[in-house]
Structures are given as C-alpha cells and as structure tokens.
C-alpha cells in the first residue's frame, strides 16, 4: 500500500477516536431536539410509518430519523444510539474530503486541471513530500477536518445537519470525477457510473438540512464552468452525458421529498421565514452585521451556544486560523486576471463558501451560528490545507528541511492534542455543557424508569417550548428515555405529562411520584 494511504488510515483512526470515544456519556444528557428525532424514530418502528418529512418541531427531513430508527431497533433507546449515525457520517466526511481535495489539486497524467507550472510548484516539498499523485493538500485537508473541534461537536450530536457536508462532499467528488473521466475519453460506463453516484449522493443531501437547499448554486456553477471547458476542448458530448445523468438521478432521488412539499407547501420553509432578516425593520444593516459576525467566527469570536461550541471561542484554533487566512489570500490572488493557470478549483471553493454562508447571514437568530454554518466546514478546511502547504513552501526556502519537518510534525501533534483537550476536558466537563444538553431531564427519565409500573408518575413541564401534540418540547427528553411518546405507552407505564394550566384540575394520588421540568 502506498505511503499516502498509510497516512490516510492514521487520519481516519484519529477522526474515529475523536468521534467515538466515550460516546455513551459525552455529550451528557439529551437535548429535546435530539429526543424529538428519537421519539419519531420509536413511533415509526412501532407503526411502520417511516416518513419522508416529520412535521413536528418546525419540521425535519426524514432520512436521518429513519436511519436513527434502524440503530434504535438493534441497540435500544439510549441517547448515544441517536448520536451513532452522526459519528458515522462525520468519519465518512473526513474520508470524502480527502478524495474531493485530491480531485481538486492532484495531477493526473491526462488531466488539464493543473498546468505544468503548478505541477512544478507542487513538487517543491523536499524530503517531506509524498509522490505528486498522493497530494499532501488532500491529506492535510482530511486531517484538519478530522481534528476540527467544530466538526467533532456535530459528529457527536443527534442532529441531521451533519449529513449535509457528507452528501455535498461526496456528490461533488463523484461529479468532478465523472467530468475528468469524460475529459479523458474513458469508457462511457465509467463516467456515467460516477455521475449516477454523484446524483444519488447529492440528491440525498436534500433530505439532510434546510440550508442544503442553497447548494444548487454550487452545482450550476460547476456545470457552467465545465460546459465552457468541454466546448473549448471538444468533449462536449461526453460532458452532456455525464451532466444529464447527474441531474436525472438528483431529480429521481429528490422526487419523494418534492412531492411531499407540493402537497404540504407550508412545511417547505419551516422556521426560515420566522428568523429571516427580511422580517426586521433594517434588513440591510442586519445583513452587514451578520456577515461580519459570520466572517469573524473562524478567528475572532465564535458561537456562544455551549451546545455548539466552547462559548465564544473561534471555530478554528490559532494555527489553523492562520493557515486558513493564508489559504484564503492565496486563493483570492489566484483568481486575479493577471494570474495564469486554471481558476476552476478556487472558483468552486469560494462559491461553496459563500453559498453555504448565505443561510447563516440571512437569519437573525443566535449569530454567529456554528450549526447553521456546518456546510462551510469542507471548503474552510480545504482553504486551510492549501494555506498550510503554501506556508510550508515559503518557509522551506528559509529553514532547513529537517527543522521544518520537525516543526510541522510538532504542530500537527499540537492540533490533535488541542482538539482532544478542548472537547473531552474543557467543553465536556463544563457545567454549561450539561445544562445545554438538559442532563437533568435525562436523569428524571432514568428515575422514572427505575420506579415500579404501579407507581403513578407525573411530569410537570414548566419550561417553554414548541407545542408537540399538546405537550411542550422539553418533555421530549423524558419521553425518549422512558419510551412514552405515544399515549399507549404512557398508560402502560403509568406516566402523565402535565402543563401548569392542567394542575388545578389534577388530583395526585398519595403515592404519586412528581417531577418538574424547569
């Protein structure tokens, strides 16, 4: 096996460890939004009614919930089971970033994506370099997202959003791969098959997260740029075959969801219209403020929500933040009209970043918002890797290779250790994190499970939340732990959920067990 792949295996091991370790206890508790997914999954298992879209809790696409249901059917209704699909999607995204970045930056003998000058530039890494086809930038991109606190957090929470970067990464990878094979006049079955994979992966992304609906802008740009290239280089016929196959399978995969939205148009936007800047009195001012906050969350001030981040910490560590800025500046310079060379890859990365940022900056809730910006993670890490290699190339002319390699290895080790410490010690052990995941609600659920069936149990919901079938959202955590989302189960387990308004009319037995959700 090539040395390159040994490095990749090591990166995947690091990614897996940072996402799997202590998953049964970290994050602590169970946030009601996660529990709502779990309760829909439990109900689907009982009723065999697996939905394309689950309308409760402002509406959620059904794919992630249905996958969670499969895991629950084998492993039971535990919080960590709800988070296991996120772990898997997170790890596979790390792998996808490697292949996507390699497709962006690596030279193929018959490919024209890099020009000869760029190829020579990519060889200047002395003894540390791997072979040119192995692509250091691909490995570094994969490593950076593997050790990203930002990505680790959402790879360990039972939110569907973690699927969005996974599907977009793999969808674009297979699309670019199919175009390269078409450009090289490979047998049609090769590039058509990859176009099919690309369409399937990309189409499934629409079942992930509402922000994903902005991504057709990225795909349209890729199609337009490659259409122009294909015409110039006379492979238009192959391009059209690959592109139309990709589009056809995207449409086919998204058809059930599109049919649902045609029949239920009120569910299409969800909370988007409620939190949009266009509902404010000063939308332009708010947009500028939101852009500033979103741009600053990588290096200056990050998400303040303990569920998403160490409150206020930048989403990138100091060394990663520095190479991200280097990569961003280098990428902008490469787009200059005076610069020769192919601008395709940087055009795609910048468009991806801006498109993924759009759903964030047009919202007026909780900015900077790490969760809503999760689709930005792949291009941010690729920019950072590109910047890291540019910086290495610059320093190589001023420091001996041996010293530079030692510095690089120490820096990579430091980034890994810092990610571990920040997640498992600083963040996981902070009391604010336990509160953000409603650990006390989960403990109440376990208390109820330990009681005999004969004991009357009452849960009084004082905390506000979206109404779900007559009961406020905070109760979802207790309902999942006790498996009492459905009324039949509540009767069977002798549990009642009450709002404060119902208390005056409720008579509590003497032996009743009462708990409050505040």
Protein Blocks (a to p, Z undefined) as FASTA:
>chain_A
ZZklmmmmmmmmmmmmmmmgoklmpcghjdfklmmmmmmmmmmmmnopacfbdfegniaa
fklmmmmmmmmmmnopafklmmmmmmmmmmmmmmmmmmmmmmmmpccfkbckbcfklmmm
mmmnojmlccfklommlmmmmmmmmmmmklmmmmmcccfklmmmmmmmmmmmmmmmmmmm
mmnopafklmmmmmmmmmmmmmmmmmmbmklmmmmmmmmmmmmmmmmmmmmnopmmmmmm
mmmmmmmmmmmmmmmmmmmmmmmmmlmnmmmmmmgmklpmblmlmmmmmmmmmmmmmmmc
ccfbfklocehiafbdfklmmmmmmmmmmmmmmmpmklgcjfklmmmmmmmmmmmmmmmm
mpcehiacfklmmmmmmmmmmmmmmmmmmmmmmmmmmpcfklmmmmmmmmmmmmmmmmmm
mmmmmmmmpmklmmmnommlmmmmmmmmmpcfklccddddfbgcddeehiafklmmmmmm
nopmbmklmmmnopacddfklmmmpccdfklccdddZZ
